[in-house]
Amino acid sequence: MNFDEATKKQLLTIALHDDCPLEFKYKACVELQLKNWGPTFLQKLLKYWGMGLSENQIADKFGVEDWEVKKQLLKYNLYGSRVKRRNGA
């Protein structure tokens, strides 16, 4: 299984409920920590949002659900606040 492409929901299911080897549960927990919305994720969120990526595209890059990206954008008053570039600028 490719843990870095799994969603948080999938990782939580593996870590808490699945009957699988302890190694898989450990890997799922490690990946969940990496997916935490820390400073690195926020920096990348700002970068991707500024590049014009949609919530869906950003969610795919992070391996999270679309609503999680939208929630973070709303939290920081970024949702719906893009500036359109002018030609030649």
Long-range contacts (C-beta under 8 A, 24 or more apart in sequence): 3-27, 3-28, 3-30, 3-31, 4-31, 4-34, 4-63, 5-63, 6-31, 6-63, 7-63, 7-64, 7-65, 8-32, 8-35, 8-63, 8-64, 8-65, 8-68, 9-65, 11-35, 35-62, 35-63, 35-64, 37-72, 42-72, 42-76, 45-69, 45-72, 45-73, 46-78, 49-73, 49-78, 49-82, 52-82
